[in-house]
Amino acid sequence: MDAFLNSLPQAAKSYLDGHRLDEVECVIPDLPGIARGKAMPAAKFAKQSQFFLPNSIFFQTITGGWGEAAGPDGFVEPDMILKPDMSTASAAPWTGDWTLQVIHDAFDRDGTPVPMAPRNVLKRVVDLYLDMGVKPVVAPELEFYLVAPNRDPSQVIEPMMGRSGRPAAGRQAYSISAVDEYGPVIDDIYDFAEAQGLEIDGITQEGGAGQVEINLRHGNPVRLADEVFFFKRLIKEAALKHNCLATFMAKPIEDEPGSAMHIHHSLVDDTGQNIFSGPQGEETDAFFHYIAGLQNHLPSVIAIMAPYVNSYRRYARDHAAPINLEWARDNRTTAIRIPISTPDARRVENRVCGMDANPYLAMAASLACGYLGLKEGKHPDKQYHGEAYDGEEDIPSGLGPALDLFDAAPDMQQVLGPEFARVYSIVKRAEYDEFLQVISPWEREHLLLNV
């Protein structure tokens, strides 16, 4: 037990200082990004190097149904071997006892990484970059809503009640007073993040009623995806302590902006030099090839960055989300934005991805687009000038068309992994079929007596 405790990251050691560790949550993200796994006494965890879960967790839809993706052997649910990544050991400070959570990686019995596991998909893409002699660096921005408790799915989602006793106000982007309205929730987010050793760059009020954005530091994609995975859980727990809910739906409230997960990308060589900038600080060919990769290949992975039927409600003209794949410098109406920066911090921002996406898969897909761009060596369209909302729409209009584009993209499937691509498409189509069986309030209101 002592050897195990001594191997913990410093933040976990500090959290446990003077306390006895009671429990360890062994977790692995599934396709939607939900934490699956099991909890066990700390003493038992310290004595084992692995545990087992059936591979069927990667065939499960968001509703709890199943996609028929098991393969030729049938739905026999063989066990995967799950091994802890102790560098991810992190506090679970909202629990009633002293608990740690540890992210695990999934392997087959022969030691091969399970190709459907989202963390393995991201590692696969990162390794492709490393084989090119460059390291990808990402920085995600997380948008979400704090809303009133919603116990009846037939009722519309409403903003949370603020400290003033009034619902959180919309159209108050960057307002400090608006953030103060839900200060107690934000305080717990800060406290939980500190206990977990997670660094927050900043918190701002976004344009929606009760909509918040958290910016994370830049770094290794796998580590940053781990942090987003942890953050989504801790934010939900912080909200529950204050009689509200945190939602990462792409579009939870009508007539309010959607929630995005903007992803900033840069690449560094072995010396730490940003390859998007040349010796004199100029923009390099690699910079433009990367933008071209996003323009040319983002359509094939929209189904990953916008994984649900609700996701496509976010891509509305003049609603703070892109409607096409234009690129420009310092222009928030384009899908691909080049922020103001010094040459060493030059980066490319992907504004397409929704906050409902699995962070591992979203980062893998976004990086895969850039990787293909570097391999192809193409140049992007001309920089867009003006409001890109005035341009033509070229983002798929729904999950079905997006999945068709994904299925028709063999180069992208090869980068992400053919087996992952096969399973993902089957599971998402099963999920879409489940949605089509539900009759919505709009249909009852407008069709029941009028057709």
N, C-alpha and C positions, 0 to 999 in steps of 0.2 A: 504493500500500500504506500509506503514512504517513497519508493522509487517512482511510482506512478504520480504521486503528488509533486515530486521534485521535477518531473518532466513537463509540468503544465506551463503555459504562457504566463508572463508576469501578471497580466491583468487578472487571470483566474486565481493565481496565488494570492494576490492582494485582496480579492473578493473573499477568499476563504480564511484569511488571516485571523487566527483565534477561534475558528469554528471547525466543526467536524463535518466533512462532506457526507451527505446522506444518500444522494441519488445521482445517477448519470442518465441523461436522455440520449440514446443512440439514434441519430436522425439521418435521413437521406432525403433529398428533394426528389419528388416525382415529376411527371411531365408538366402538370400545372404549377409546380413549385411549392406544393404542400409538403410539410415535414412529415414523413412516414418513419416508422421505426418502433423502438420499444424502450421502456425505462427499466432500470435495474438498480439494485443496491450498489453503492459505490465499491464495497468490498468485493462483490462479484465481478464488476467491471474491471477492477484492477488485476484480476487473476486471468483474464482472457484476452486474446489478441484479435478475435473476430466473432461475429455472430451471423445468423442466417435469416433471410426473408425470401419469400417467393418472388420470382421475377414478374409475377402478374401485377405488381404495384405499378408497373409501367404501361399496363394495358387498361388502366382504369380511367374512366372519364370524370369530369368535374362533378357529375351528379351521383357518382358511385356505380354507374353502369360499367360495361366492359366492351372494349373493341376486340374483334376477332383477329388478333394479331399474333397469336401464339406460335404460328409457323407449322411446318409439316408434322411435328410430333403431337400436335393437339394441345388442348388447354390442361396440361398436366402439372403446372405450377412448380417447376423445379426450383430448388433453393439457389440463391446467390450467396456468395461469401462477402460479407460486409466488413471492411477493415477501417478502423478509426484513423482519421488524420488529426493527430493530437495538437497540431498547430492551430486547429479551429476550436479547441476546448474553450468554452465561454460560459459565463455566468447565466443563470436563468433567474434574475433577481425578483421576478414577480411571484415566484412559487412560495409556498408556506414553509419550506425547509431549505436547506443549503444544497442547491442543485446545480450541476453543470450540464451543458449540452455539447455534444461532439458530433461533427459531420463525418459521415463515413463514405467510403468509395466502394463501388460494387464490382465484383469480379466473378467470372465463371470458375468452375472447379479446376480448370487448367491454369488459372491465374490470368486469363485474358480479361481486360476491362469490359464490362457489360456495355454494349454499344448504345443501348437506349437510355442509359443513365445520363441525365443532363450535365452533371459535373464532368463526366467522361467525354461528352461531346465537346464541351468547351476546352478541355485539356487537349483533345485531338487537334482542334484548330490552332491553339497556341503553339503546339509542337510544330505545325506546318510553318509558322513564322520563324520559330527558332531554327528550323532546318534552312531557312533563307538567310540566317545570320542576323536577324533583327528581333527585338522584343516588343510586343504590343503593350501599350499603356492605355488604360481607359479611366474615365471619371464619370460616374452616373449621377444624374439628378432625379430625385424621387418626388413625384407629386401624388397627393392623396387628399381625401376629404375626411373631416371629422363630422359625423352626422348624428342626428338623434336616434335613440334606440328604435329599431324597426323589427317588430315581432310578427308582422303580417305582410307576407310578400306581395299581397294585392294592393297595399298602400304605397303611395309615392314616398321616396326618400326625402327627408327634410334636413336642413342644417341643424347642427347641435345648438343647444342653448348656451350662450356665453355667460361670463361672470356678471354682466349687467342685467341678466334676466331676459335678454332679447336674443332672438336667433342670430347666429353668425351672419354678418353682412357680406353680400357679394359685391363685385365691382370695386374692391378696395385693395387692388394689387399693391404689394410692398408697404402696406400700412402697418406700422408698429402697433398702433392701438388695436387693430384687428387681431394681430397675433396675441396681444395681451388678453383678449377676450377668452382665449382658451389656454392661458398661461399655466394653470396647474397640470394640464396634459403635457404641454411642452416641457415643463420642469421634470416630469417623470421620464419623458423621452430622453432628456439630457442625462438624468441619473442612471437609467438603465443602460444607456450607451456607454457611459463612463465605467460602469461595473463590468461591461463586456469588453472594454478596451477598444471601442469603436469611436473613430474620430469624425466629428461633424464639422464641415467647413462653414455652414451657415444655415439658418432657417428663415424663410420669408413667407409672407402671405401671398398667395396667388390670386387670380382673378375671380375664382368661384367662391360661393358662400361656404365658408369653413374649409377652403382648400389651402393646403400648406405644401411648401416645397422644402426638401432637405437636400443639400449638396454634400457629396462625399469627396474626400481627397482622391487624387489620381494614384494609380498603381497597377499592380499585376491583375489581369482580368479575372483569374480564378479567385484570388483573394477578395476582389471587389464584388464579385458575384456572391461569394459567401457572406459578405457584409450586407448586401441588399437582402439576401435570404434571411439573415438574422434581424435586420431592421424591420422588415415587414411583420415579423412576429412580435417584436418588442413594442412597435407602435400600436398594434392591436391590443396588446396587454395593457399598455399605458392608458389607452382610451377607455377600456373596460373599467378601470379603477375610478373613472369619473362620469359614469352613467352616460357614456356615448360610445359610438362605434367608429372605428377607422376602416375605411373602404378603399381598396385599390382598383375598383372597377374603372374601366376606361371612361365611361360616361354614366355616372350614377344619378345625376339630377338633370331634368329637362331644362333647356335654355341656359345652362351653365357650361363653362368650358370643361373639356375632358381632362383626364390625368395622364401625363406622359412620363416615360422614363428616358429622358434625353441621354445619349451616350456620346461622350467626347473620346476621340481616338488620336493617338500619336504613336510613332514608331521610333525606337532608338537602336543604334548599332552597338557593337561590343564596347565601344569607348563611351557610351552614354550620349552620343550626338543624335539629335533629332534629325531623322533623314528627310523630313519634310522641308528642311531649311539647308541651303548651301553654305559655302565658306563665307560669303558676303551677306548672309542673311536672306538670300533670295529664295523664292519658292522653287522647289525642285520638280523634276519629272515625276518622281515617286509621289509627291503631293497630288499632282493632277491625275496620275494613274489611280490613286486611291479614291479620289472623288468620282472618277469614271466608273470604278468598280461598284460604288454605292448606287450611282444612277442606273447602271446596266443590270444589276443583280438584286437590288432591293425588292422589285416586284415578286421575285421567286420566293422570298422569305417573309412577305407580309403576313402569311398565315402563322408564322412563329411570333412576329412582333405584334400582331393583332389576332390573338388566338381564339376569340369568342365572338358570337354574333353581336354582342354589345360593343365590341371594340370598334366596329366600323361606324358607329354613331359619332365617334370622336372626330372623324375626318370631314368636318363640316366647314364650308367656306366662311371665313371671317370669325372663326371660333378658336383661334390660338393653336390650331393644328394644321399640318400641311395637307394640301389636296393634290399635290403633284410632286415630282422629284427634281425640281429646279435646285440650283445651288447659287449661293452668293456670299459675299463677305458682310458680316454684321447685319444680317437681315433675318429676322425671326419669322417671316412669312414663308420662307423656303424650307424644304425638307432637309437640305444639307446646308448647314451654316458654318462659315468660317469666322470664329470669334476674333475680336481684337486681341492681339497677343504679341509678345516679343518673339523673335525668330526661334529661340530655344524652346518656347512653349507653343509653337504653332501646332494647331490641331484641327480636326474635322469633327463637327457635331452632327450626329444623326438624330433628327427630331421626329422620326416616324414612329418609333417604338412606344407602345402604350404601357402604363404601369401595371396592367393586368398580365403582362407577359412573364414567363419564367425568366429570371435574370440570367441564369446560365445559358439558356437557349438563345435569348435575345442578344447577349454579347457574342456568343458563338456565331450566330447568323450575321450580325453586323460586321464582325471581323472577317467572316468568310467572304462577304462582298468585297471588302477592301483587298483581301488576299487575291481573289480572282482578278481584280483590277490591276494589281501589281504584276501578276503573271501574264496578263493579256497586253499590257503596255498601251492601252488606248487613252485618248484624251476625252474629257467631258464635253458636254454642250457648252455653249458660251454662257458666261455668268449672267444670271437674271438681274435685271434692274427694275426697281419698283416693287409693288405688291404682287407677290406670286399668286395671291387669291384671284387676280385678274386673268391668270393663265388657265389653260385647259386642265381638267382633272385627269390624272392617269394612275391613281391608286385604286386597286380593286374595290368594287362596291360592296362586297360581302365575303363571308368566309368561304362559300362554295367556289366562286371564281378564284379566290386567293389560293385555295388548295389545288385547283387545276393548274395554276402557274407553278406551284411547288412540285407537283407530280411531273411536270414537263421540263424540269431543270436538272438534267443528269450531272452537269458539272458541279452545281451546288450540292446535290445529293452525295457526290463523291467526296467533297470537302467535309461535309458534316457527318458522313458515314451512311452507306446505303441501307444498313439494317435499321438505323435510327429513322431515316427518312420513311422507310416502309411502315414502321410501327406508328410513327407520328401521324402520317396521313390516315391510316386506318382508324386510330383512336379519335382523331378530330372529326372524321366523317361520321363516326358512330355518335359522337357528341352532337353534331349538327342534326342528325336524324332524330335524336332525342328532343332537341329544341322544336323541330317541325311538328312534333306530336302535341305541343302545348298550344292552346287557343288563348290568345292575348285579350286583355280588356278592350283594345282598339277594335279588334274584330267583332267582339260582342256588341260594342257601342254602335259601330257604323254598318255592320253587315247583317246583324240579327234580323232586323225588320225592314231594311232598305233594299235588299236584293231579291 
